[in-house]
Amino acid sequence: MNILTNLLSQTPKPTPVKKQRRGIEIKSPREIDIMRQSAKIVATVLKEISELVKPGMTTADLDAYAEKRIREMGAAPSFKGYHGFTGSICSSINNEVVHGIPSSKKVIRTGDVLKVDTGAYFQGFHGDSCITIAVGEVTPEAAKLIRVAEEALYKGIEQVKAGAYLLDLAGAIEDHVKANGFTVVEEFTGHGVGRNLHEEPSVFNYRTREMPNVKLRAGMTLAIEPILNAGSKHTRTLSDRWTAVTVDNSLSAQFEHTVLVTETGYEILTERNQV
């Protein structure tokens, strides 16, 4: 998930600590094949979690399941131990935006908007993905927020191909979110992913001049992850130094895929419909 500019100095998203490389890496065909495998592990775990989650479970239950399944498939949880993070997933509920810490005290209830974000480290490469789950029957506003968040992800992905620019996908995401009456969280962005969980470039979800408008090249691998709020775009971090919440207690939703840039378009490496 986030972001080489904010997270690494505050509450970075967890992964086994690897030395951060400079510049944008172009993956070789062999490396891409490995990333397909790490991404498939992530997609499998998230699909299974989406099918088993139910009211009365705790986020610690989901975390234990995710770690078990990741290890059974020959990988390590990317997040566990990264800058001290204790979970194999980030589990964020309702007004929690990102980086929720799994806990046996956090019970999942009917009507919750549950974000589950996880990564797998396999043969030297990471896969990374997030889903938002409507637990039972949710409010119409929550259902719309979840739908628009997923649509925004695909609006961005559809812009991806060699020769396109990062702000092409950022603009597509921003326009779809605003057209539906929601806000884009700006404190957190997507990122490159591969040998490290967070690599260059930062992948913004809104138009900005804060970073260079990178031209995409075949072989880049990006974690694209729009984060939407129903109210204010602003967040604050709780005393646990990880969990970010909306400042106005509004709902938040997020979807993320690891995406390969190709000459003619893209390949979604963490596609759950293919596992």
TARAVEN-V38881 format. One line per field, one symbol per residue. ss: DSSP state (~ for helix, > for strand, _ for the rest). psi: psi as a letter, one per 40 degrees, with the letter a starting at -180 (. if undefined). A space follows every 10 residues. Layout:
ss=???
psi=???
This chain:
ss=______~~~_ __________ ________~~ ~~~~~~~~~~ ~~~~~~~~~~ ~~_____>~~ ~~~~~~~~~~ ~~___>>___ _~~~____>> >>>__>>>__ >_____>___ __>>>>>>>> >>__>>>>>> >>>>_____~ ~~~~~~~~~~ ~~~~~~~___ ____>~~~~~ ~~~~~~~~~_ __>>_____> >>______>> >>>_______ ____>_____ >>>>__>>>_ ____>>>___ ___>>>____ _>>>_>>>>> >____>>>__ _~~~_
psi=baheddddec gihiihhihh iiihhhiidd dddddddddd dddddddddd dehiidiidd dddddddddd ddeeiihddh ehfeheieih hhhbehdifh hiieeghhih eihhhhhiih hhfeiiihii ihhhhahiid dddddddddd dddddddeeh iheiideddd ddddddddde eiihheeiia iiibdidhii ihgieihied iighhiihei hhhhghhiid bieiiihiee edhhiideei iiiiiiihhh hidebihhdf hdee.
